Amino acid sequence: MSEDMDPRLFTECLREVSSVSALWLLVQRFAKAQDFRTVTYHSIDVQSLGDSSFGAVAIGIPAEFHRMYTEEHLYLDDPFPPFAASQITPFFWRDLPQLTTLTEKQKAYLNRAREFGFADGLVCQVFGPQARNALVSIGFHHDRPRPSDAEVLDLHVASQFAHMRFCALVAGPAAPNRRLSPRELELLRWIARGKSNTSIAQIMGVSRHTVDTIMRRLFGKLDVTDRTRAAVRGLAFGLIDPSLDNLS
């Protein structure tokens, strides 16, 4: 594989990819050839592969930041996915504060990301069949100039092709088969906050047994088997307000 892989060659090579592992390897080679610092792919479909890192495949992300993102629930304050979901065209990381109004928690998230060396990058919303949309975020090194408009278009097209290839290789998850009850929705929100079943029982004013019963129904409706995937699927289907400002 050429170390000089450009977006056009990358999209051509995607046609020959026949497995998810081969797809990720090709993405890694493309990222190395383009001298990207990081690449992340956020998609609920990643859960179909048994991944528990909140629907994201990541290349070049520091291990400590990845741990904080999951264990400290920073994904709730990450402003990029919710903003990207409303966009058609790509945008740069540094431009986000000028493009939308950020909450204090989202500003704090960006500050923590900068502490880990995240300087600037490009976010692309990509689209798939049956609303199987995803987010591709490409991080640049500090001394790299911003891509031109033509280069941004090439990267957007390459990201879209890669996403479509992933959709072709992996069957998408089903949407919740029944509407969540108010109790199930409340439980899902506390799960996303990282609360234990015992704490949730105290907050909701019910027994631990009742929480377990509600959780079993919730998992069945979301077609998941654990708390992490329940939180991810809830966020992906818009069942949880990412800011959760109404919860303490």
BAZA-569237 format. One record per residue (C-alpha): residue number from 1; x, y, z. Coordinates in pm, 1 decimal. Example, Ala and Ser with C-alpha at 12.3 -4.5 7.8 and 13.67 -1.06 7.14 Angstrom:
% BAZA-569237
<1, <1230.0, -450.0, 780.0>>;
<2, <1367.0, -106.0, 714.0>>;
This chain:
% BAZA-569237
<1, <0.0, 0.0, 0.0>>;
<2, <140.0, 337.8, -99.5>>;
<3, <252.9, 571.9, 177.3>>;
<4, <146.1, 857.0, -53.2>>;
<5, <-219.8, 760.2, -41.1>>;
<6, <-440.6, 1057.2, -126.8>>;
<7, <-820.8, 1079.8, -82.2>>;
<8, <-886.6, 962.3, -438.9>>;
<9, <-672.3, 648.8, -400.2>>;
<10, <-827.2, 588.9, -58.8>>;
<11, <-1180.6, 588.1, -200.6>>;
<12, <-1071.3, 356.0, -481.8>>;
<13, <-920.1, 112.9, -230.7>>;
<14, <-1241.5, 115.2, -28.1>>;
<15, <-1414.7, -72.3, -309.6>>;
<16, <-1187.8, -371.4, -249.0>>;
<17, <-1235.2, -386.0, 128.8>>;
<18, <-1425.0, -699.8, 231.2>>;
<19, <-1408.2, -691.8, 613.3>>;
<20, <-1432.9, -437.4, 894.0>>;
<21, <-1079.0, -512.0, 1010.8>>;
<22, <-948.7, -443.8, 660.3>>;
<23, <-1148.0, -119.9, 653.9>>;
<24, <-993.1, 6.3, 979.8>>;
<25, <-646.8, -91.5, 855.7>>;
<26, <-702.3, 107.3, 538.2>>;
<27, <-819.8, 408.2, 741.4>>;
<28, <-507.1, 384.4, 955.6>>;
<29, <-285.2, 378.1, 648.9>>;
<30, <-467.2, 675.0, 501.2>>;
<31, <-435.2, 867.8, 829.4>>;
<32, <-61.4, 794.1, 841.2>>;
<33, <-10.7, 898.6, 478.8>>;
<34, <-199.6, 1223.7, 540.4>>;
<35, <-13.9, 1285.8, 869.5>>;
<36, <-333.6, 1312.9, 1074.7>>;
<37, <-283.9, 1326.2, 1451.1>>;
<38, <-613.0, 1153.5, 1532.1>>;
<39, <-917.3, 1004.1, 1364.8>>;
<40, <-1240.0, 912.4, 1543.5>>;
<41, <-1553.0, 758.1, 1401.7>>;
<42, <-1866.2, 793.7, 1615.7>>;
<43, <-2148.0, 559.5, 1518.6>>;
<44, <-2404.5, 358.0, 1709.2>>;
<45, <-2334.6, 80.1, 1459.3>>;
<46, <-1997.0, 23.4, 1622.7>>;
<47, <-2189.9, -139.1, 1906.5>>;
<48, <-2274.9, -423.8, 1667.3>>;
<49, <-1907.9, -521.1, 1683.1>>;
<50, <-1909.1, -548.1, 2061.2>>;
<51, <-1719.6, -222.6, 2112.4>>;
<52, <-1798.3, -52.2, 2443.9>>;
<53, <-1622.0, 279.4, 2390.2>>;
<54, <-1941.0, 476.7, 2335.9>>;
<55, <-1985.9, 409.4, 1969.9>>;
<56, <-1644.6, 528.9, 1862.8>>;
<57, <-1346.9, 382.1, 1683.5>>;
<58, <-1043.2, 593.3, 1765.0>>;
<59, <-695.9, 624.2, 1614.4>>;
<60, <-427.6, 824.8, 1797.6>>;
<61, <-639.6, 923.2, 2098.8>>;
<62, <-432.2, 929.5, 2422.3>>;
<63, <-528.8, 639.2, 2647.5>>;
<64, <-587.2, 865.5, 2948.0>>;
<65, <-822.8, 1091.9, 2754.5>>;
<66, <-1010.9, 788.5, 2624.3>>;
<67, <-1048.0, 663.5, 2982.5>>;
<68, <-1174.7, 1001.5, 3100.0>>;
<69, <-1416.5, 1021.1, 2807.6>>;
<70, <-1584.3, 695.3, 2906.8>>;
<71, <-1537.9, 655.5, 3282.0>>;
<72, <-1595.4, 1022.1, 3369.6>>;
<73, <-1885.6, 1050.2, 3123.4>>;
<74, <-1725.5, 1330.7, 2924.6>>;
<75, <-1925.3, 1208.9, 2626.3>>;
<76, <-2223.0, 1389.4, 2781.5>>;
<77, <-2041.6, 1722.7, 2749.4>>;
<78, <-1874.7, 1663.8, 2409.8>>;
<79, <-2023.3, 1942.7, 2191.1>>;
<80, <-1916.5, 1799.3, 1855.4>>;
<81, <-2166.3, 1512.4, 1803.8>>;
<82, <-2484.5, 1712.3, 1880.6>>;
<83, <-2373.7, 2008.7, 1668.2>>;
<84, <-2253.4, 1790.1, 1379.9>>;
<85, <-2590.9, 1613.0, 1375.4>>;
<86, <-2750.7, 1937.3, 1254.9>>;
<87, <-2488.7, 2013.2, 990.0>>;
<88, <-2441.0, 1911.9, 627.8>>;
<89, <-2101.8, 2070.6, 566.1>>;
<90, <-1781.4, 2002.2, 764.3>>;
<91, <-1653.9, 2247.4, 1025.0>>;
<92, <-1327.2, 2301.9, 1211.7>>;
<93, <-1287.9, 2239.2, 1582.4>>;
<94, <-1166.0, 2588.4, 1661.1>>;
<95, <-1464.3, 2746.4, 1486.8>>;
<96, <-1723.5, 2575.6, 1705.5>>;
<97, <-1752.8, 2852.6, 1969.4>>;
<98, <-1837.1, 3095.6, 1687.6>>;
<99, <-2086.9, 2858.4, 1526.5>>;
<100, <-2303.3, 2775.6, 1827.4>>;
<101, <-2365.7, 2869.0, 2189.1>>;
<102, <-2179.6, 2631.2, 2419.9>>;
<103, <-2278.7, 2539.0, 2772.8>>;
<104, <-2029.1, 2583.4, 3053.4>>;
<105, <-1977.6, 2206.9, 3062.8>>;
<106, <-1906.5, 2199.7, 2689.9>>;
<107, <-1653.5, 2482.1, 2728.2>>;
<108, <-1487.2, 2289.1, 3009.3>>;
<109, <-1473.1, 1981.7, 2785.5>>;
<110, <-1293.2, 2177.3, 2511.9>>;
<111, <-1045.4, 2311.9, 2766.9>>;
<112, <-967.5, 1959.8, 2889.4>>;
<113, <-923.3, 1842.6, 2530.9>>;
<114, <-673.9, 2122.9, 2467.1>>;
<115, <-477.0, 2010.4, 2773.6>>;
<116, <-426.6, 1678.6, 2595.8>>;
<117, <-289.2, 1848.5, 2286.4>>;
<118, <-600.3, 1859.4, 2070.1>>;
<119, <-538.8, 2172.2, 1864.7>>;
<120, <-758.3, 2187.7, 1555.3>>;
<121, <-930.9, 1941.2, 1330.9>>;
<122, <-1218.4, 1879.0, 1095.2>>;
<123, <-1558.6, 1730.4, 1177.0>>;
<124, <-1767.4, 1570.8, 901.7>>;
<125, <-2121.7, 1445.8, 940.5>>;
<126, <-2170.1, 1143.5, 713.8>>;
<127, <-2495.7, 984.8, 608.4>>;
<128, <-2610.9, 629.0, 555.2>>;
<129, <-2922.0, 422.7, 480.4>>;
<130, <-3213.2, 424.1, 728.0>>;
<131, <-3066.9, 721.4, 915.5>>;
<132, <-2744.1, 536.9, 988.5>>;
<133, <-2554.5, 861.7, 1020.9>>;
<134, <-2217.4, 905.8, 1188.8>>;
<135, <-1948.4, 1158.2, 1271.7>>;
<136, <-1590.2, 1155.2, 1147.3>>;
<137, <-1343.4, 1378.1, 1332.4>>;
<138, <-990.3, 1428.4, 1199.3>>;
<139, <-732.8, 1590.0, 1427.5>>;
<140, <-437.6, 1788.7, 1292.6>>;
<141, <-93.0, 1849.1, 1435.4>>;
<142, <-26.2, 2194.8, 1584.6>>;
<143, <194.1, 2311.0, 1298.5>>;
<144, <-26.0, 2188.1, 1015.2>>;
<145, <-205.1, 2458.3, 816.4>>;
<146, <-576.8, 2421.8, 767.3>>;
<147, <-682.5, 2232.4, 455.7>>;
<148, <-810.7, 2437.5, 165.4>>;
<149, <-1177.2, 2426.0, 64.1>>;
<150, <-1090.4, 2174.6, -206.9>>;
<151, <-900.5, 1956.2, 42.0>>;
<152, <-1189.8, 1973.1, 288.8>>;
<153, <-1423.8, 1852.5, 15.3>>;
<154, <-1189.1, 1563.0, -63.5>>;
<155, <-1176.2, 1461.6, 303.7>>;
<156, <-1553.7, 1486.7, 335.2>>;
<157, <-1603.5, 1265.5, 30.2>>;
<158, <-1345.8, 1014.6, 159.5>>;
<159, <-1520.4, 1006.1, 499.7>>;
<160, <-1859.0, 953.9, 335.9>>;
<161, <-1729.2, 667.5, 119.8>>;
<162, <-1567.0, 500.4, 420.4>>;
<163, <-1890.6, 526.2, 618.9>>;
<164, <-2095.4, 377.9, 335.3>>;
<165, <-1850.1, 90.4, 309.7>>;
<166, <-1888.4, 28.3, 681.8>>;
<167, <-2268.2, 30.2, 644.3>>;
<168, <-2236.6, -227.1, 367.8>>;
<169, <-2023.6, -454.0, 587.4>>;
<170, <-2217.4, -425.4, 915.2>>;
<171, <-2589.4, -464.3, 971.6>>;
<172, <-2731.7, -166.3, 1156.7>>;
<173, <-2902.9, -194.5, 1495.0>>;
<174, <-3278.0, -173.3, 1518.9>>;
<175, <-3446.9, 130.3, 1669.4>>;
<176, <-3631.5, 82.1, 2000.8>>;
<177, <-3922.4, -149.1, 1920.1>>;
<178, <-4157.9, 18.6, 2168.3>>;
<179, <-4190.0, 360.7, 2322.0>>;
<180, <-4010.0, 396.0, 2655.3>>;
<181, <-4226.4, 460.9, 2959.1>>;
<182, <-4153.8, 768.9, 3174.5>>;
<183, <-3992.2, 541.6, 3437.8>>;
<184, <-3774.9, 367.7, 3176.9>>;
<185, <-3670.1, 701.2, 3029.6>>;
<186, <-3579.7, 838.2, 3373.9>>;
<187, <-3379.5, 524.6, 3449.7>>;
<188, <-3197.3, 554.1, 3117.6>>;
<189, <-3098.0, 911.4, 3198.3>>;
<190, <-2955.8, 813.7, 3536.2>>;
<191, <-2768.8, 523.3, 3377.1>>;
<192, <-2609.3, 769.8, 3133.8>>;
<193, <-2500.8, 974.4, 3436.3>>;
<194, <-2318.9, 671.0, 3573.2>>;
<195, <-2543.0, 622.5, 3878.2>>;
<196, <-2547.5, 279.0, 4040.3>>;
<197, <-2871.2, 81.7, 4070.5>>;
<198, <-2874.3, 146.0, 4444.3>>;
<199, <-2837.9, 521.1, 4393.0>>;
<200, <-3104.5, 520.4, 4122.3>>;
<201, <-3343.7, 339.6, 4356.3>>;
<202, <-3294.0, 609.3, 4619.7>>;
<203, <-3333.5, 890.6, 4365.2>>;
<204, <-3648.6, 742.2, 4210.0>>;
<205, <-3794.2, 644.1, 4547.5>>;
<206, <-3836.3, 277.7, 4459.8>>;
<207, <-3680.3, -50.6, 4568.0>>;
<208, <-3364.8, -194.6, 4414.3>>;
<209, <-3580.3, -484.1, 4287.9>>;
<210, <-3805.0, -238.3, 4103.2>>;
<211, <-3503.1, -74.8, 3940.7>>;
<212, <-3380.5, -415.7, 3825.7>>;
<213, <-3722.9, -491.5, 3677.5>>;
<214, <-3742.5, -159.1, 3493.5>>;
<215, <-3387.6, -207.1, 3368.0>>;
<216, <-3469.5, -548.6, 3220.7>>;
<217, <-3760.8, -397.8, 3029.6>>;
<218, <-3542.3, -107.8, 2917.2>>;
<219, <-3266.0, -336.6, 2791.1>>;
<220, <-3523.3, -540.4, 2598.3>>;
<221, <-3668.2, -234.6, 2424.8>>;
<222, <-3324.3, -100.2, 2335.9>>;
<223, <-3194.6, -444.7, 2233.1>>;
<224, <-2888.2, -419.6, 2459.1>>;
<225, <-2738.6, -632.3, 2736.4>>;
<226, <-2548.7, -381.4, 2950.8>>;
<227, <-2559.9, -27.6, 3090.2>>;
<228, <-2292.7, 112.8, 2858.5>>;
<229, <-2474.0, 10.2, 2543.3>>;
<230, <-2803.1, 132.1, 2686.8>>;
<231, <-2653.0, 478.7, 2739.7>>;
<232, <-2499.5, 482.5, 2392.8>>;
<233, <-2817.9, 373.8, 2221.1>>;
<234, <-3021.9, 623.1, 2420.1>>;
<235, <-2794.1, 905.9, 2311.2>>;
<236, <-2792.7, 785.5, 1950.1>>;
<237, <-3172.0, 767.0, 1932.1>>;
<238, <-3215.0, 1110.2, 2091.9>>;
<239, <-3372.4, 970.6, 2410.1>>;
<240, <-3125.3, 1152.7, 2634.8>>;
<241, <-3045.7, 1522.4, 2646.1>>;
<242, <-2662.1, 1519.1, 2621.1>>;
<243, <-2631.6, 1811.2, 2861.1>>;
<244, <-2872.3, 1664.1, 3119.4>>;
<245, <-2879.5, 2005.1, 3283.2>>;
<246, <-3209.5, 1915.2, 3449.0>>;
<247, <-3043.5, 1634.5, 3645.3>>;
<248, <-2822.7, 1684.6, 3948.7>>;
